[in-house]
Amino acid sequence: MKQLPITSPHYKYIIQSFKEWLDVLGYAEFTVYSMPHYIRELLYHFEQSGKNQIADINNKDIKEYYRKLKQRSNTRQGGGLSNSYLNKHLQAIQKFSDYLRQSGRLLIPRLYIPQEDDDHKIKSIITQEEIQQLYKATENYRQEIQRKNNPGLYEALALRDKAMLTVLYGCGLRRNEAVHLDISDLQPEKKYLHVRKGKNYKERLVPLNAKGLNYLQDYLYDGRPRFTRNEKAEAFFISERGKRICGQSLLMRVKILVQRTENTELEEKEIGLHTLRHSIATHLLEAGMKLESIAKFLGHSSLESTQIYTHLLENENKASGKYLLTEV
């Protein structure tokens, strides 16, 4: 998030005080870090408008700022800011107004600005048959061997691809959770993965079935050593140069596997790393797993985030003439 230059000593103090207030109230570390950045953007706007004191601001000013925020162009996406991003701004502004009232700095009335519709929709789901095709595509590296004449490297890549699918689909990990996995996070005796750096710094244990555990161990003991440049490297997924692999590299490997399937329908889907996570959640729900268990498996803080898969599955079943009979 961009650090906007605030020159007003008064605003600088307010931002720091707001951050400390959040920390004292016990908010998550990420919230304590991120919300003051949204407020910095708000106060930067007022400073540029010639309002350098909190006392100069009222509800009308804040609502006008938010109206302009909604109209602001986002060059990366070619349109307005996403609703998800706008809602984060709203949450920060609401919490900031609470802080101002409770600290006595400004008796600002409660803001009544409705949240934006959630635009974080699941665009694609991979079927179980297509998942099997992706696993099979990991073994289709012989043409690359012929071109590069380096069979050991591509066999190692195949093992890493299988492990990648196991972590992202079989274990339902998020992008950053997969990137930050370390060797020590695999617990083969107990048959689980220890996710240490989950969303909002939440840890969880993810169970592994026998096949998934085999894929991870095959990569760890037979594939990963091919890339190792430093025996002390802790990262589970490493690149050919021996460095911790980045999310973009994982995405590229998934895209390669999709192309290798030569499945036109699969290639036309908008697939990202999160697609694999969405897919396993949907498949588990379809198989009859309780919604509470799926939420725990995915590391969701509440059932609200998990319920989207219920609606998704219901819509798919209606479209295909089926009905969701499973109780969740």
Residue pairs with C-beta under 8 A, 6 or more apart in sequence:
1 34
1 37
3 37
3 40
4 40
4 41
4 44
5 44
6 12
6 15
6 40
6 43
6 44
6 47
7 47
8 43
8 47
8 52
8 53
10 52
10 53
10 54
11 43
11 47
11 52
11 54
14 43
14 54
14 105
15 36
15 39
15 40
15 43
16 36
17 99
17 103
18 35
18 36
18 39
18 96
18 99
19 32
19 35
19 36
21 99
21 102
21 103
22 31
22 32
22 35
22 36
22 95
22 99
23 32
27 35
28 200
28 201
29 200
29 201
30 200
30 201
31 200
34 88
34 92
35 91
35 92
35 95
35 96
38 88
38 89
38 92
38 93
39 92
39 93
39 96
41 89
42 62
42 65
42 89
42 92
42 93
42 96
45 65
45 68
46 52
46 56
46 57
46 61
46 65
51 57
51 61
54 100
54 105
54 106
55 106
57 106
57 108
58 108
59 108
59 109
59 111
62 93
62 97
62 108
62 111
63 111
63 113
66 89
66 90
66 93
66 113
69 81
69 86
69 89
70 80
70 81
70 86
71 80
72 80
72 81
73 79
73 80
74 80
74 81
74 82
82 119
82 120
83 116
83 117
83 118
83 119
83 120
84 118
84 119
84 120
86 116
87 115
87 116
87 118
90 113
90 115
90 116
93 111
93 113
94 111
94 113
97 108
97 110
97 111
99 105
100 106
100 107
100 108
101 107
101 108
122 278
122 308
122 312
123 270
123 275
124 269
124 270
124 271
124 275
124 278
125 275
125 278
125 279
125 282
125 312
125 316
126 134
126 169
126 266
126 269
126 271
126 275
126 276
126 279
127 279
128 283
130 261
130 263
130 266
131 165
131 169
131 279
133 261
133 263
133 266
134 165
134 254
134 257
134 258
134 261
135 162
135 165
136 261
137 257
137 258
137 260
137 261
138 158
138 161
138 162
138 165
138 257
139 158
140 260
141 154
141 155
141 157
141 158
144 154
145 151
145 154
148 154
152 226
153 226
153 240
155 223
155 226
156 222
156 223
156 224
156 226
156 227
157 223
157 253
158 223
159 215
159 218
159 219
159 222
159 223
159 224
160 219
160 223
160 224
160 227
160 237
160 253
161 253
161 257
162 215
162 218
162 219
163 215
163 216
163 218
163 219
163 220
163 223
163 237
164 178
164 237
164 250
164 253
164 254
165 215
165 257
165 276
166 208
166 212
166 215
166 216
167 173
167 178
167 181
167 193
167 216
167 237
168 178
168 250
168 254
168 273
168 276
168 277
169 276
169 277
169 279
169 280
170 208
170 209
170 212
170 280
171 193
171 206
171 208
171 212
171 280
172 206
172 276
172 277
172 280
172 281
172 297
172 298
173 181
173 193
173 195
173 206
173 277
174 198
174 199
174 273
174 274
174 277
174 299
175 247
175 250
175 273
175 274
176 197
176 247
177 195
177 197
177 198
177 199
177 299
178 237
178 247
178 250
178 273
179 237
179 244
179 245
179 246
179 247
179 250
180 196
180 197
181 193
181 195
181 235
181 236
181 237
182 196
182 234
182 235
182 236
183 220
183 234
183 235
183 236
184 194
184 234
185 193
185 194
185 195
185 196
185 236
186 193
186 194
186 216
186 217
186 220
186 236
187 193
187 194
188 213
188 216
188 217
191 207
191 208
191 209
191 213
192 205
192 206
192 207
192 208
193 205
193 206
193 208
194 203
194 205
195 203
195 204
195 205
195 206
195 299
196 203
198 204
198 299
199 299
200 301
202 299
202 301
204 296
204 299
206 297
207 297
208 216
220 236
224 236
224 238
227 238
227 239
227 240
227 241
227 242
228 238
228 242
229 241
229 242
230 242
233 242
233 244
235 243
235 244
235 245
237 244
237 245
237 250
238 244
238 245
239 245
239 246
239 249
247 273
250 273
251 272
251 273
254 271
254 272
254 273
254 276
255 271
258 266
258 267
258 271
259 267
261 267
269 275
277 298
278 309
281 294
281 297
281 298
281 306
281 309
282 309
282 312
282 313
284 293
284 294
284 297
285 291
285 294
285 309
285 310
285 313
285 326
285 328
286 313
286 326
288 326
289 297
290 328
291 303
291 306
291 307
291 310
291 328
292 303
294 306
294 309
295 302
295 303
295 305
295 306
298 305
298 306
300 306
310 324
310 328
313 324
314 324
316 322
317 323
317 324
